[in-house]
Amino acid sequence: MEKRELNKKGQNLTIGAVILIVLGVVVLVMLVIGFTKGWSFLFGKFDVLPGSDLETIAQACKIAGEANLMIDFCAFKKLNDGNWVNCEDDRFDKTLDGADSGITCDKKWDDFCKDEVSAAGKEVNSNKCLTAAEAGKDTTCEGKGGTWKENCQGAPLQEIESDITVDVSDTPPNNGDKKCCVAAPPTTG
């Protein structure tokens, strides 16, 4: 009787090689999508990546300011959190460092709120947009009958219940550590 040996060609593909082939295909697909749809299509969904959002916009503002590109400098850009900024935002002052060449934007943040931002509570250049009902009213802490307090953590219970910081349009004054707006406790009579 004659013994036949089995043909072992093609059986030397290890698990490691299969994993490398699959990873290679995934990387190739990501490269194709990145070059055709743009890298923000792939990586714009992740807020934890460095260099996204404000830092990227700050660098774009510096370039637009140095080149005197008024449209790019004044255009409002949407952040990942749903808020909006343009290069006039105070947070970009240090990055710009005079590179804006005296550009003045026609559309200010409050006009952009009225015209473009439909959701109340969203911010444009760190300023809270108002609802149509609030537009004619004084929505500052003082305008709503409140006062700025150092903190709400140690306040008496009735003051904690009347913390209206999220409802006011202004920010705490820079003097001291005033961090929350507290409405006057309701009077009982």
C-alpha positions in Angstrom: 0.0 0.0 0.0 1.1 3.4 -0.9 0.8 6.3 1.6 -0.1 9.6 0.2 1.0 12.8 1.8 -1.5 15.5 2.2 -0.9 18.8 0.3 -0.1 21.3 3.0 0.1 24.4 0.8 -1.7 27.4 2.1 -2.0 26.1 5.6 0.9 28.1 7.1 -1.3 31.3 7.6 -1.2 32.0 11.3 -3.7 33.8 13.4 -1.3 36.7 13.7 -1.1 37.1 10.0 -4.9 37.1 9.7 -5.1 39.8 12.4 -2.5 41.9 10.5 -4.5 41.6 7.3 -7.7 42.7 8.9 -6.0 45.7 10.6 -4.4 46.6 7.3 -7.8 46.6 5.6 -9.3 48.8 8.4 -6.5 51.3 8.1 -6.8 51.4 4.4 -10.6 52.1 4.6 -10.0 54.8 7.2 -7.4 56.5 4.9 -9.8 56.4 2.0 -12.6 57.9 4.0 -10.3 60.5 5.6 -9.0 61.7 2.2 -12.4 61.7 0.5 -14.8 62.9 3.2 -12.3 64.8 5.4 -10.6 64.0 8.6 -13.2 65.7 10.7 -15.7 63.2 9.4 -13.7 60.5 11.2 -12.3 62.3 14.2 -14.7 65.2 14.7 -16.9 63.0 16.8 -14.3 62.6 19.6 -14.2 65.6 22.0 -11.1 64.2 23.7 -8.7 64.6 20.8 -6.2 67.3 21.4 -6.2 70.4 19.2 -9.9 70.3 18.5 -12.5 73.0 18.9 -11.3 76.2 20.5 -7.5 75.7 19.9 -8.1 75.0 16.2 -10.4 78.0 15.9 -7.9 80.2 17.8 -5.1 79.3 15.3 -7.5 79.9 12.4 -8.4 83.3 13.8 -4.7 84.2 14.1 -4.1 83.3 10.5 -7.2 85.2 9.4 -6.2 88.2 11.4 -2.6 88.3 10.1 -3.9 88.0 6.5 -6.7 90.5 7.1 -9.3 88.0 6.0 -12.4 89.7 7.4 -15.0 87.1 6.3 -13.0 84.2 8.0 -12.3 86.4 11.0 -15.9 87.3 11.6 -17.6 84.0 10.7 -19.3 82.3 13.6 -18.2 78.6 14.0 -20.2 76.0 15.9 -18.4 74.2 18.7 -18.9 70.5 19.6 -21.0 71.5 22.6 -23.5 73.4 20.4 -22.3 76.9 21.3 -20.9 79.4 18.8 -17.7 81.5 18.6 -16.0 83.9 16.2 -12.6 85.5 16.4 -14.0 88.4 18.6 -14.4 86.0 21.5 -12.4 87.2 24.5 -10.8 83.8 24.9 -8.8 84.3 21.7 -7.2 87.7 22.8 -4.0 86.1 24.0 -3.6 83.9 20.9 -4.3 86.8 18.5 -1.9 89.2 20.4 -2.7 92.1 18.0 -2.8 89.9 14.9 -6.3 91.1 14.1 -5.1 94.2 12.3 -8.0 96.2 13.7 -10.7 94.1 12.0 -14.2 95.0 13.3 -17.0 92.6 12.6 -20.4 93.9 11.5 -22.4 91.2 13.1 -22.1 91.1 16.9 -22.8 88.1 19.1 -26.3 89.4 20.2 -27.4 89.9 16.6 -26.1 86.4 15.8 -28.2 85.0 18.7 -31.4 86.7 17.4 -30.8 85.7 13.8 -29.2 82.2 13.9 -29.4 80.5 17.3 -32.8 79.0 17.9 -32.1 77.4 21.3 -32.2 79.6 24.3 -29.4 78.9 26.7 -26.8 78.4 24.0 -23.8 80.7 24.1 -22.2 82.9 21.5 -18.7 84.2 22.4 -19.3 83.1 26.0 -22.6 85.2 26.2 -25.9 83.4 26.8 -28.5 83.8 24.1 -31.9 84.9 25.3 -35.4 83.8 24.4 -37.6 86.2 22.5 -39.5 86.8 25.7 -36.3 87.7 27.6 -34.9 89.9 24.8 -36.6 93.1 26.1 -36.0 92.4 29.8 -33.0 92.9 32.0 -31.8 89.4 32.5 -28.7 90.2 34.5 -28.4 88.9 38.0 -29.4 92.3 39.4 -32.1 92.7 36.8 -33.7 89.5 38.0 -33.6 90.7 41.6 -30.5 88.7 42.6 -27.1 89.4 44.1 -23.8 87.7 43.4 -22.6 85.5 46.3 -19.2 84.0 47.0 -20.5 80.5 46.9 -23.8 78.7 47.1 -22.4 75.7 49.0 -22.5 77.2 52.5 -25.7 79.3 51.9 -28.8 78.8 54.0 -31.3 76.4 52.5 -33.7 79.0 51.2 -30.9 80.8 49.4 -29.8 77.5 47.8 -33.3 76.9 46.5 -33.2 80.4 44.9 -29.9 80.0 43.0 -30.6 81.5 39.6 -27.1 81.6 38.2 -28.1 79.5 35.1 -31.0 81.8 34.4 -29.0 85.1 34.2 -27.3 86.5 31.1 -24.2 88.1 32.8 -21.2 86.5 34.4 -19.9 87.1 37.9 -17.9 90.2 38.4 -14.1 89.7 38.4 -13.7 91.2 41.8 -13.5 88.6 44.5 -14.8 85.0 44.3 -18.5 85.7 43.6 -19.7 82.7 41.7 -23.5 82.4 42.0 -26.5 84.6 41.6 -29.0 84.2 44.4 -32.5 85.7 44.2 -33.9 87.3 47.3 -35.8 84.7 49.3 -39.6 85.0 48.8 -41.3 87.1 51.5 -44.0 85.5 53.5 -46.7 87.9 54.7 
